[in-house]
Each structure stands twice: as structure tokens, then as C-alpha cells.
Amino acid sequence: MAFRSAISLSFVCLVLIALAVGSNAGGIAIYWGQNGNEGTLSETCGTGNYEYVILSFLSSFGNGQTPMINLAGHCDPYSNGCTGLSSDIKSCQANGVKVMLSLGGASGSYSLASTADAKEVATYLWNNFLGGQSSSRPLGAAVLDGIDFDIEGGTDQHWNDLARFLSGYSKRGKKVHLTAAPQCPFPDAWVGNALNTGLFDFVWVQFYNNPPCQYNAGNIGNLEDSWKQWTSDITATKIFLGLPASPEAAGSGFIPVSDLTSKVLPAIKGSAKYGGVMLWSKYYDDQSGYSSAIKNSV
């Protein structure tokens, strides 16, 4: 009897360990929209590799500008050609993939001139991409899951206001997820104040094009120190490791699959805030097969 109890106890322990390991499994987020040769949105979600797809970018908005989406070769927003993406978005969501709209990008024209301007942009986003109503929804009737802040220029002013106004719309039914893609030097020069609101669900930190805090051939120290700072100082549901999907996707910071799975992920997955890996971008992932190679380790 005692022997059987010991076996049962061992089995329970193994189950609990498996559950604990599984509970810290992460997902992969991917940016889509800046290369017409990266496959359709529906195909992207159909791979089964991604839990989050971030449409990039709403590249012009704020300070009196007419908001304009730029999805490169995928569709022409000037002729309402992007409304056809509505069915793709719905099919992604039916597969359990959250679809976000990213604001900004490295080469957009955007800024917020005031709190009132931030409120106006939030209202526009709600009515044209989220749960509100407008006769001119650029992506059609589909309701996106949230808004991503990929702010890499303009000024650092009023992004916290925009986050608060967008978060306020969550009270109207479907939650508006807020995500952000800050650079790994802490605090981020552009959205540091916005992140301090504590309103962000997922923060995919760009650990590339930033030598002081990214992985350098065998040296994990700088990345690990930066990761610990992000996970301890930022109130967010989950923090993601943002990486280039291939060496060509960024100027620096690419991590070979073997190094990521054997050195980097084991060093950061112990954090309760670990959410997974973000990749730039679908086009480069297609070239390298990176997400497929790392999926079971994330």
C-alpha cells in the first residue's frame, strides 16, 4: 500500500511539474503588412505559428493630418482597397489569433499635439478599426482586437493620453488590448510615459538594433539585465522578446535558433511576465522559417 502511494505521489508530482512548465509556454507575435510578398493575412494566421498578428502600419495620423494606413503592396487604401481584409481578419480571429493595428513605424508621419488631439485620434481608431461605427472603415467591418504603439519618432508627448482614452473604450463590451514595441534601452524614449500608465497588455521589447542591451554572440548578460529591468519595472500582463526573424531583418540583434533555444529562452522564461517572442516580420520569417524552428521552445 505504501509503495502504491509513493507511485501515486510521484505521478502527481510529475503532472504538477508538467503543468508548471506548460503554464510558462509563450506565444509568437508577428508584424505583417510591410511587404507584399509575405503572403495574405489569412495565410499568415493559417500557419498556426502565431498567436498575435500586428498589422503595420497606420503611418500618418495626429496633429491635424488625415489618418492613413500603409500596408505596402497588399492593398491600396486610397481606393478603399483594404476593406477586403475584413474577411481575413475574421478568419484569423476564428482561429484564435488576436489581430492588432500598429500605430507609427520607423518612417511614418505622426505626432500628438495635445490631450485633445489624443482624444480625437482615439475616437477615430474606435470608430474606424475597433467597436465603433463609421462609413469609411479602412479595413471594413471587422473589429480588431486592439492597438499597438510602435512609436519611433515625432515626440514623446500625449501617448499616455491616447492609451487612457483607448482603454476607456474597453468598457463598451469587447476589450481593447493595448500593446507596444519599445526599444530595449530602458526607459523607452518615445512611449516610456505611456507604459507607465499600466494599461498595456502585451509589450514586445525590441532587442535588436540596440547593441547595449541585445544579445551579442554568446554573451547573454546585457540582454538578461535589460529583460529583468523590463519585467520588474513595467506593469504589463506579458513582456515579449522582440527579435528579427532573419539576419536581413535588422541591422543587428539576430539570434541563431540554437542560441535562442539553448541559452536565451532558458534565461528569461522563469519570469512570470514572460509572454513569448515577437518577430519582425512575416516576410523575413518566410525566408528563414524562424518561427517554425523556435515554436516548440517558446
Number of C-alpha atoms within 10 A of each C-alpha: 6 7 8 9 10 11 12 12 12 12 12 12 12 12 12 12 12 11 12 11 12 10 10 17 16 19 19 21 29 26 21 27 25 18 16 14 13 20 15 15 22 17 13 19 25 14 9 14 18 23 19 21 27 25 23 24 26 22 21 20 21 18 17 13 11 8 16 16 23 20 20 16 12 20 18 15 16 11 9 14 14 19 19 15 20 19 16 19 26 19 18 24 20 11 14 14 21 21 26 26 26 27 23 24 19 11 12 19 18 23 23 23 14 16 16 13 19 25 19 18 21 23 17 18 20 22 17 22 24 25 22 16 13 14 9 13 21 23 22 20 23 22 22 24 23 26 27 27 26 24 27 21 16 13 15 18 18 21 24 21 21 24 24 20 19 25 19 13 18 14 9 10 8 14 16 23 20 24 27 23 23 24 24 25 19 15 17 18 15 20 23 17 17 22 25 15 16 15 19 26 16 23 27 25 24 24 29 24 17 15 16 14 23 28 24 16 11 10 12 17 15 14 22 18 12 19 26 12 15 21 20 12 13 19 19 21 17 20 27 27 24 26 27 24 27 22 15 12 18 16 12 18 23 22 22 13 16 11 14 18 18 11 14 21 18 12 16 19 17 11 15 13 20 23 23 25 23 29 26 21 25 27 21 20 20 17 12 15 13 18 22 15 13 16 18 12 16 20
